[in-house]
Amino acid sequence: MKYMRLSFLILFFFLSQSCTKEPARSDTNMNVNRSNGNIAIKSSPMTATNVPVYTYEVVNTFKHDSKAFTEGLFFHNGFLYESTGEEGESNLRKVELSTGKVVQQQNLGEDSFGEGTTILNGKIYQLTWREGTAFVYDAETLKPLKQFRYQGDGWGLTNDGTNLYMTDSTHVIRVIDPETFKTVRTIPVLREDGKPLMQINELEFIKGELWSNVWHSEDPQILGKPNYIARIDPQTGKLLGWIDLQEISPDDVKRGTENTLNGIAYDAGGDRIFVTGKNWKKLFEIKVKPKE
């Protein structure tokens, strides 16, 4: 009997354990479900090491309006489109590349400060600095179509053919739905030392990469290197390279502390890259090459 009772107790113990044990919950599945809802997804920041540095060769030099406080730039159908800043002087303009002549222009209100601009699906989008307003125009006529509201600063703007990419003075790039202007996800960008790359500014999509001006990159607290452009992976935010444009236009930079490099445009059909700056007298077509 003693042995029978012992056997019964052992059997009861194993049966109770098998009945009460629950399968482990998957946190991964829960995260996936949450991310499919109406919530912006934040990418995990990636720190790059041994980031390559590139330099440049000037291919062509063009005239640029020295009164244009350049905040946004893109190339479309043979023309440059430029967004200029400063209250009372901000506008969106269509510019003839060969002469620098403004052939079409839409002025902003006296209180607006124009910022980044891009074209997508026949519409031109233009940010404002601190007003929290994005203007949308017809790409052919520059006629205003609608406005969107957003939180925070508006700095740089570009697109990947589907979504808009926007900067706001921080190290975070927002991916924006162009139909609603809602944030789809965010992309944090870190320097090689793991610190945030602050003041990411004017943006351009070039061959699957995000190229970005860094406002006052010469500031030791920002980068400590003047006229640097960051090459960024748009999926992860990882730094893919730096482009060193020091001394590309020293006369322009010397004329004022705010005459910073700001403006990248890409002609995909001709594989041409254009750069300029705030109140610069020149716009440059450049080729990028590894720095020796």
FIRO-806769 format. One record per residue (C-alpha): residue number from 1; x, y, z. Coordinates in nm, 4 decimals, padded with zeros to 6 digits, always signed. Example, Ala and Ser with C-alpha at 12.3 -4.5 7.8 and 13.67 -1.06 7.14 Angstrom:
! FIRO-806769
NODE     i         xx         yy         zz
NODE     1   +01.2300   -00.4500   +00.7800
NODE     2   +01.3670   -00.1060   +00.7140
END
This chain:
! FIRO-806769
NODE     i         xx         yy         zz
NODE     1   +00.0000   +00.0000   +00.0000
NODE     2   +00.2806   +00.2380   +00.0857
NODE     3   +00.4259   +00.1884   -00.2603
NODE     4   +00.0853   +00.2339   -00.4234
NODE     5   +00.0263   +00.5633   -00.2361
NODE     6   +00.3715   +00.6875   -00.3373
NODE     7   +00.3092   +00.5982   -00.7019
NODE     8   -00.0274   +00.7740   -00.6910
NODE     9   +00.1282   +01.0918   -00.5477
NODE    10   +00.3991   +01.0995   -00.8165
NODE    11   +00.1413   +01.0487   -01.0925
NODE    12   -00.0810   +01.3262   -00.9483
NODE    13   +00.2144   +01.5672   -00.9355
NODE    14   +00.3022   +01.5213   -01.3049
NODE    15   -00.0605   +01.5482   -01.4150
NODE    16   -00.1106   +01.8758   -01.2261
NODE    17   +00.2045   +02.0302   -01.3786
NODE    18   +00.1005   +01.9446   -01.7337
NODE    19   -00.2490   +02.0919   -01.6829
NODE    20   -00.1446   +02.4252   -01.5324
NODE    21   +00.1547   +02.5186   -01.7480
NODE    22   +00.0785   +02.8039   -01.9981
NODE    23   +00.2580   +02.8666   -02.3236
NODE    24   +00.5019   +03.1602   -02.3096
NODE    25   +00.3720   +03.4895   -02.4590
NODE    26   +00.5660   +03.6326   -02.7504
NODE    27   +00.6618   +03.9959   -02.6976
NODE    28   +00.7718   +04.0032   -03.0599
NODE    29   +00.4207   +03.9210   -03.1797
NODE    30   +00.2730   +04.1848   -02.9518
NODE    31   +00.5098   +04.4445   -03.0942
NODE    32   +00.4189   +04.3509   -03.4490
NODE    33   +00.0484   +04.3833   -03.3715
NODE    34   +00.0936   +04.7233   -03.2130
NODE    35   +00.3032   +04.8468   -03.5015
NODE    36   +00.0235   +04.7621   -03.7447
NODE    37   -00.2055   +05.0084   -03.5712
NODE    38   -00.2254   +05.3844   -03.6161
NODE    39   +00.1040   +05.4445   -03.4337
NODE    40   +00.4242   +05.5895   -03.5752
NODE    41   +00.7093   +05.3396   -03.5667
NODE    42   +01.0415   +05.4564   -03.4279
NODE    43   +01.3475   +05.2909   -03.5746
NODE    44   +01.6231   +05.1837   -03.3387
NODE    45   +01.9246   +05.4132   -03.3841
NODE    46   +02.2306   +05.2631   -03.5506
NODE    47   +02.5813   +05.3874   -03.4815
NODE    48   +02.8237   +05.3760   -03.7738
NODE    49   +03.1977   +05.3197   -03.7437
NODE    50   +03.4733   +05.3980   -03.9943
NODE    51   +03.2434   +05.6248   -04.1956
NODE    52   +03.4105   +05.7087   -04.5304
NODE    53   +03.4742   +06.0725   -04.6202
NODE    54   +03.4315   +06.1980   -04.9762
NODE    55   +03.5437   +06.5158   -05.1465
NODE    56   +03.4250   +06.6913   -05.4614
NODE    57   +03.5141   +06.8136   -05.8068
NODE    58   +03.3363   +07.1197   -05.9500
NODE    59   +03.1974   +07.0325   -06.2942
NODE    60   +03.0051   +07.3547   -06.3670
NODE    61   +02.9367   +07.6856   -06.1970
NODE    62   +02.6089   +07.8748   -06.2386
NODE    63   +02.4730   +08.2086   -06.1220
NODE    64   +02.2675   +08.2113   -05.8035
NODE    65   +02.0608   +08.4951   -05.6607
NODE    66   +02.2679   +08.6342   -05.3735
NODE    67   +01.9470   +08.7645   -05.2125
NODE    68   +01.7977   +08.4147   -05.1989
NODE    69   +01.8188   +08.2767   -04.8455
NODE    70   +01.8094   +07.9167   -04.9681
NODE    71   +01.6165   +07.6742   -04.7491
NODE    72   +01.5044   +07.4132   -05.0021
NODE    73   +01.6131   +07.3049   -05.3499
NODE    74   +01.5201   +07.0430   -05.6103
NODE    75   +01.5535   +06.9836   -05.9852
NODE    76   +01.2564   +06.9044   -06.2092
NODE    77   +01.2108   +06.9016   -06.5877
NODE    78   +01.5184   +07.1116   -06.6588
NODE    79   +01.4560   +07.3760   -06.3924
NODE    80   +01.5625   +07.4340   -06.0349
NODE    81   +01.2927   +07.4995   -05.7765
NODE    82   +01.3984   +07.6898   -05.4689
NODE    83   +01.2361   +07.7780   -05.1376
NODE    84   +01.3738   +08.0897   -04.9690
NODE    85   +01.3481   +08.2022   -04.6087
NODE    86   +01.3303   +08.5178   -04.3969
NODE    87   +01.0047   +08.6848   -04.2922
NODE    88   +00.8700   +08.9136   -04.5619
NODE    89   +01.1076   +08.7732   -04.8244
NODE    90   +01.0106   +08.4059   -04.8406
NODE    91   +00.8939   +08.2542   -05.1658
NODE    92   +00.8846   +07.9468   -05.3853
NODE    93   +01.0524   +08.0039   -05.7207
NODE    94   +01.1219   +07.8282   -06.0486
NODE    95   +01.4713   +07.9105   -06.1742
NODE    96   +01.6415   +07.8745   -06.5095
NODE    97   +01.9578   +07.6766   -06.4426
NODE    98   +02.1820   +07.8279   -06.7100
NODE    99   +02.1134   +08.1928   -06.6178
NODE   100   +01.9843   +08.1885   -06.2613
NODE   101   +01.6795   +08.3828   -06.3836
NODE   102   +01.3566   +08.3439   -06.1857
NODE   103   +01.0822   +08.2507   -06.4343
NODE   104   +00.7972   +08.1823   -06.1900
NODE   105   +00.7406   +08.2751   -05.8272
NODE   106   +00.4872   +08.2342   -05.5465
NODE   107   +00.5372   +08.4649   -05.2475
NODE   108   +00.4575   +08.3617   -04.8925
NODE   109   +00.2857   +08.5855   -04.6389
NODE   110   +00.4758   +08.8533   -04.4523
NODE   111   +00.4914   +08.6420   -04.1360
NODE   112   +00.5986   +08.3180   -04.3048
NODE   113   +00.9539   +08.1870   -04.3140
NODE   114   +00.9956   +07.9406   -04.6027
NODE   115   +01.1858   +07.6174   -04.5504
NODE   116   +01.2319   +07.2813   -04.7267
NODE   117   +01.0535   +07.1916   -05.0493
NODE   118   +01.0007   +06.8873   -05.2731
NODE   119   +00.7818   +06.7673   -05.5608
NODE   120   +00.5672   +06.4526   -05.5519
NODE   121   +00.2825   +06.3393   -05.7768
NODE   122   +00.2396   +06.6737   -05.9491
NODE   123   +00.2377   +06.8716   -05.6249
NODE   124   +00.5043   +07.0858   -05.4627
NODE   125   +00.5258   +07.0794   -05.0840
NODE   126   +00.6870   +07.3630   -04.8882
NODE   127   +00.7536   +07.3802   -04.5149
NODE   128   +00.7666   +07.6840   -04.2895
NODE   129   +01.0077   +07.7287   -04.0028
NODE   130   +00.8030   +07.7823   -03.6865
NODE   131   +00.4511   +07.8413   -03.8150
NODE   132   +00.3739   +07.4689   -03.8271
NODE   133   +00.2234   +07.5041   -04.1755
NODE   134   +00.3046   +07.3110   -04.4929
NODE   135   +00.1856   +07.4624   -04.8206
NODE   136   +00.0912   +07.2494   -05.1214
NODE   137   +00.1030   +07.3924   -05.4754
NODE   138   +00.0209   +07.2806   -05.8261
NODE   139   +00.3579   +07.1918   -05.9790
NODE   140   +00.2822   +07.3578   -06.3133
NODE   141   +00.1225   +07.6854   -06.2053
NODE   142   +00.2511   +07.7181   -05.8438
NODE   143   -00.1100   +07.7876   -05.7513
NODE   144   -00.1769   +07.7096   -05.3828
NODE   145   -00.3919   +07.3985   -05.3393
NODE   146   -00.4087   +07.3257   -04.9670
NODE   147   -00.2307   +07.3515   -04.6331
NODE   148   -00.1351   +07.1019   -04.3631
NODE   149   -00.0521   +07.1578   -03.9977
NODE   150   +00.2318   +06.9854   -03.8101
NODE   151   +00.4046   +07.0057   -03.4735
NODE   152   +00.7538   +07.1463   -03.4203
NODE   153   +00.9930   +07.3191   -03.6593
NODE   154   +00.9979   +07.2641   -04.0330
NODE   155   +01.3494   +07.2427   -04.1842
NODE   156   +01.4368   +07.0076   -04.4718
NODE   157   +01.2056   +06.8148   -04.7048
NODE   158   +01.2420   +06.5492   -04.9758
NODE   159   +01.0641   +06.2316   -05.0903
NODE   160   +01.1279   +05.8743   -05.2036
NODE   161   +00.8462   +05.8621   -05.4592
NODE   162   +00.5945   +05.7500   -05.1970
NODE   163   +00.6478   +05.9361   -04.8696
NODE   164   +00.7908   +06.2692   -04.7638
NODE   165   +01.1022   +06.2944   -04.5437
NODE   166   +01.1182   +06.5936   -04.3111
NODE   167   +01.3704   +06.7370   -04.0635
NODE   168   +01.2886   +06.9581   -03.7669
NODE   169   +01.6250   +07.0826   -03.6227
NODE   170   +01.6890   +06.7626   -03.4251
NODE   171   +01.8658   +06.4350   -03.5134
NODE   172   +01.5345   +06.2715   -03.6057
NODE   173   +01.3981   +06.2476   -03.9602
NODE   174   +01.0207   +06.2131   -03.9907
NODE   175   +00.8659   +05.9993   -04.2654
NODE   176   +00.5385   +06.1686   -04.3624
NODE   177   +00.2266   +06.0493   -04.5448
NODE   178   +00.1827   +06.3112   -04.8211
NODE   179   -00.1975   +06.2788   -04.8195
NODE   180   -00.2461   +06.3425   -04.4476
NODE   181   +00.0899   +06.4811   -04.3335
NODE   182   +00.0833   +06.2309   -04.0476
NODE   183   +00.4128   +06.0802   -03.9320
NODE   184   +00.4487   +05.7194   -04.0497
NODE   185   +00.7782   +05.6507   -03.8724
NODE   186   +01.0856   +05.8293   -03.7440
NODE   187   +01.4546   +05.7766   -03.8199
NODE   188   +01.7107   +05.8797   -03.5552
NODE   189   +02.0588   +05.9602   -03.6894
NODE   190   +02.3711   +05.9230   -03.4753
NODE   191   +02.7305   +06.0352   -03.5256
NODE   192   +03.0195   +05.7900   -03.5149
NODE   193   +03.0627   +05.8566   -03.1417
NODE   194   +02.7030   +05.7558   -03.0733
NODE   195   +02.5824   +06.1094   -03.0072
NODE   196   +02.2820   +06.2520   -03.1946
NODE   197   +02.3620   +06.4289   -03.5217
NODE   198   +02.1728   +06.7480   -03.4463
NODE   199   +02.0566   +07.0168   -03.6887
NODE   200   +02.0002   +06.7891   -03.9881
NODE   201   +01.8757   +07.0366   -04.2462
NODE   202   +01.8014   +07.0419   -04.6206
NODE   203   +01.7473   +06.6946   -04.7683
NODE   204   +01.7726   +06.5234   -05.1057
NODE   205   +01.7170   +06.1621   -05.2143
NODE   206   +02.0076   +06.0458   -05.4310
NODE   207   +02.0321   +05.6873   -05.5574
NODE   208   +01.8541   +05.5379   -05.2580
NODE   209   +02.0369   +05.7482   -04.9989
NODE   210   +01.9322   +06.0525   -04.7996
NODE   211   +02.1806   +06.3367   -04.8374
NODE   212   +02.1553   +06.6089   -04.5786
NODE   213   +02.3085   +06.9452   -04.5085
NODE   214   +02.3968   +06.9953   -04.1418
NODE   215   +02.3272   +07.3497   -04.0278
NODE   216   +02.6459   +07.5078   -03.8919
NODE   217   +02.8356   +07.1799   -03.9109
NODE   218   +03.1476   +07.3792   -03.8205
NODE   219   +03.0156   +07.4187   -03.4649
NODE   220   +03.2177   +07.1860   -03.2350
NODE   221   +02.8958   +07.0916   -03.0571
NODE   222   +02.7418   +06.9778   -03.3850
NODE   223   +03.0276   +06.8283   -03.5886
NODE   224   +03.3279   +07.0619   -03.5837
NODE   225   +03.3686   +07.0388   -03.9620
NODE   226   +03.2465   +07.3150   -04.1976
NODE   227   +03.0296   +07.2486   -04.5027
NODE   228   +02.9765   +06.8784   -04.4437
NODE   229   +02.6976   +06.6767   -04.6037
NODE   230   +02.5794   +06.3538   -04.4408
NODE   231   +02.4892   +06.0444   -04.6449
NODE   232   +02.2247   +05.8505   -04.4537
NODE   233   +02.0546   +05.5123   -04.4916
NODE   234   +01.6818   +05.6010   -04.5116
NODE   235   +01.5773   +05.2708   -04.3547
NODE   236   +01.8027   +05.2635   -04.0496
NODE   237   +01.9455   +05.6144   -04.0122
NODE   238   +02.2980   +05.4733   -04.0274
NODE   239   +02.5651   +05.7104   -04.1559
NODE   240   +02.6936   +05.5901   -04.4909
NODE   241   +02.9450   +05.8675   -04.5508
NODE   242   +03.0426   +06.2326   -04.5213
NODE   243   +03.0996   +06.4721   -04.8103
NODE   244   +03.3544   +06.7421   -04.7297
NODE   245   +03.2680   +07.0622   -04.9209
NODE   246   +03.5083   +07.2918   -04.7388
NODE   247   +03.6353   +07.5824   -04.9488
NODE   248   +03.3820   +07.5265   -05.2265
NODE   249   +03.2720   +07.8917   -05.2072
NODE   250   +03.4867   +08.0794   -04.9536
NODE   251   +03.3834   +08.4266   -05.0708
NODE   252   +03.0165   +08.3499   -05.0066
NODE   253   +03.0811   +08.2136   -04.6595
NODE   254   +03.2952   +08.5120   -04.5581
NODE   255   +03.0166   +08.7599   -04.6381
NODE   256   +02.8019   +08.6508   -04.3442
NODE   257   +02.7849   +08.3988   -04.0608
NODE   258   +02.4502   +08.2672   -04.1875
NODE   259   +02.5746   +08.2158   -04.5433
NODE   260   +02.5949   +07.8445   -04.4765
NODE   261   +02.5938   +07.5599   -04.7274
NODE   262   +02.2247   +07.4729   -04.7705
NODE   263   +02.0709   +07.3316   -05.0845
NODE   264   +02.1157   +06.9956   -05.2584
NODE   265   +01.9394   +06.9094   -05.5845
NODE   266   +01.9684   +06.5969   -05.7973
NODE   267   +01.8968   +06.5611   -06.1694
NODE   268   +01.8295   +06.1876   -06.1914
NODE   269   +01.8027   +06.1919   -06.5718
NODE   270   +02.1428   +06.3515   -06.6171
NODE   271   +02.2971   +06.2111   -06.2985
NODE   272   +02.3937   +06.5625   -06.1894
NODE   273   +02.4298   +06.6939   -05.8346
NODE   274   +02.3885   +07.0642   -05.7555
NODE   275   +02.4741   +07.2464   -05.4326
NODE   276   +02.4492   +07.6046   -05.3127
NODE   277   +02.4052   +07.8036   -04.9930
NODE   278   +02.2155   +08.0832   -04.8256
NODE   279   +02.2747   +08.4105   -05.0127
NODE   280   +02.5480   +08.2500   -05.2225
NODE   281   +02.6305   +08.4090   -05.5579
NODE   282   +02.6994   +08.0720   -05.7160
NODE   283   +02.5442   +07.7304   -05.7571
NODE   284   +02.7756   +07.4382   -05.8327
NODE   285   +02.7402   +07.1134   -06.0201
NODE   286   +02.9731   +06.8689   -05.8494
NODE   287   +03.1025   +06.5153   -05.8754
NODE   288   +03.1698   +06.3298   -05.5535
NODE   289   +03.4798   +06.1131   -05.5167
NODE   290   +03.6612   +05.9347   -05.2333
NODE   291   +03.8885   +06.1541   -05.0261
NODE   292   +04.2516   +06.0468   -05.0413
END
